[in-house]
Amino acid sequence: AVAEVRQSMPQEIPLHLVPLLMADDNAALKRITAICGAEIALRQDMQHLGYGLAIITGTASAIAQAKNLIFESVGMGAVAGNNLITKEVEAGSSCDIKLTGEAVDLAQLELRPKANNVPLRIIPPEGPGQRVRISIGPGQVAHVAVAEQLVKKKVAEVELERCYRLGRPVPPELKIPVICKYYRLSTCSSGTKCQYCHTPDEIDIARKATHHQSLWLTAPSSAGS
């Protein structure tokens, strides 16, 4: 019998899920290799785009099995077949539908050449106290990751511009979790409008607000099914 040819294939993994594969000295990757025989190497030089790369080397059948096992290991088994994901990002606490629409329009202008026209959709608040959300996808992991970074950037830009224009305090999720160097020198005149933090408590609040700002939805897309 003719031996199957070995080859290598890159697979994008959402950046926040990569630690699941690396935990306990790469236990998940070692288990996958033991099951299917494919070798897996993680590259994280794409972090600035929001995803890591798993380089899978083996026969075609081993690569296909490894890919499915990787998705199952990070809780994305449902999307392993079509590799399309959708992500929802919350707009800022002071963003209404109009302001969010401005951010989405700005993001879409840049997305066309960068992320294969990943669809963006505004989701109105479901009730009082709820925030406007932006649905990104369905699309390939890499394209959705690029779109997410751009959407967050544009939302922050339009929200900050409104805060400065109206003289409003900068909300916690837009704070940079670093002590303001001018505050340390007692020369910061921005007060609550400063984007940097003035106390350790502000740093803690800013970090928590940023951590909870977005939510990955790993349900498979219905598009094309």
N, C-alpha and C positions, 0 to 999 in steps of 0.2 A: 504494500500500500504506500502511496505517495504521502509523505509527511506534509502537514499543513504548514503554510508559510507563516512565519511570525512577523508581526508588524506592530507599529505603535500608533495610538490614537489619543489626542487630547480630549479631556472632558471637563467642561466648566462646572465648578461647584460654588454656590453662593458663599461668600467669604465668611459670614457668621456661622456657617455650618461646618467649615473646615476643621475646627477644633474637635468635633465629634469623631473625625477620622484619625486624629493625632493623639487622642486621649490614651492613657496607659501605654505609652511607648508604641504608638501606632497599632494598637491591638486589633482594631477593625480592619485595617489594611492587611495585616498578617493573616487574619482569619479568612479574608476574601481570597488572598493568594493561595492559601492552603486548600480552599474549596475548588477553585477553578484553574489554578496554575499560572494565572497572569501576574506579571510583575507590575507594581503600581508605585510611581514616584510622585510626590506632591511638589508643585511649584507655586510659590506665593508672590512672584514678581509682578502679578497683575492686580495686587491689592488696591492700587489707586483707582482701579475700575470697578472694584466691588466684588471680585470673584477670584478664586484660586483655580489652578489647573491640576488635574490628576492625569498624569501620562501613563496610559495603560499599554503594556507590551505583552503580546502573546498571539496565539492563533485567533482567527476571526471569531470562532465560537467562544473561546476563553474571554476575549475582550467584551463580547456581548453579555456574557454572564457576569463578568466583573462590573460592568457598567450598571446592571440591574441591582447587584448587591451593594454597590456604593450608594445608589439612590435609596435603597431600603435602609441602609445604615444611618443615613442622615434624615430619615423620615420623609423621603420624597418618592417612595416606591410607586405611588399612584401616577406620577408623571414620567416614569422611566420610559414608557412606550413612545411618547411623542416629544419628550424633552422640552415641553413648553410650560412656562410658569407665569403666574400673575402675582403681582405684589401690590399691596395697598399702602400708601403713605399718608399720614395725617398732615393736613395743613396746619399752620401755626395757630396759636390760641386766638390771635386777633385777625385771622384771615376769614373773610366772608367769601361767598361764591364769586362775587365780582373780582376781588383781589386774587383769589385762587385762579380764576380764568385768565387773568393777565399773566400770571406765572406760567401757566400751562401753555399759553400762546407763545411766550418767549422760549420755553423749553422745546416746543415742537419745531421752531425754526432751526434750532441747532441739531435736533435729533435726526432729521432727514439724512444727512450724510454720515452720522456717527452710529446710529443704532437701528438701521433698516426700518425706519418709520414705525417703531413700536407704538401701538395704540395707547392713548392717554384719555381717561374719562373722569370727569368730576362727579363725585357722589355727594349729594346734599346731606346735611346732618339729619340723623334719624329722629332726633327729638331735642328738647331743651338741654343745653349744656354739652351737646355732642359737637364734634368738630367736622368741618368739611374734609373729605378724603379724596385722594387721587388714585385711581386704579391704573396700574402700569402693566400692559400686556394684553393678551398672551404673547409670549415671545421667547426666544432662546435665552438661556440664563445670562450669557454675556451681554446681550442687547438690553435685557431688562435691568441688569446691574448698571450699565452706562446710563440708561434713561433715569434710573432712580437717583443717581448722583447729581444729574443735571436738574431734575425736578426739584430736589431738595435745595440746591443752590439758588434756583430762581425764586422759589417760595421764600427763602430767607432774605433774598435781595429786595423783593417787593414789600415784604413785611417790615424790614428794617427801614426802608425808605419812608414808609407810612409813619412809623414810630418817630423818626427824626422830624418829618414834616409837621406832625401834630404835637410834638413834644411829649410823647408818651414814653413810659418806662419800657426798656427792652425786656420782652418775656423770657422766662428761664430757658426755654429750648433754643433760643438764639444767643444766649450768653456763651462766651468762650470760657471754658473752665480753667482759667489761669488768672492769678492775681494781677490786677492792673498796675503796671510799673509806675504810672504817674500817681496812683493812689498811695503807693508806698512812699512816694516823695512828698505826699500831701499837696500835689499840684493838679489833681484831676478835678476838672470843673464840670464834668458831665453828669455826675450824680447817678440817678437811676437810669439815665439814658446812655450810660457807658456800656459798651458791649462786653467788656471784661468784668471780672468779679472783684468785689472789694472786701469780701470776708470769706473765711473757710466754709461757712454755712452756704454762701452763695455758690461756691464751687461744687459742693455736694448736691445742691438742688439742681444746678445746671447739668451735672453729669447724669442724674436720675431722669431729668426731663428729656435729655437727648436719647438715653437708653430706651425709653418707652415710646419714643415718637413714632416708630414705624413697626409694621407687622408683616411678616412673610405669610402669604397664603399659598400652600403647596397643593391645593386641589387642582386636578387636571383641567385644562381649558376645554370648553365645549367647541371651540372653533375648529372646524375641519374634521370633527369626529362624526 
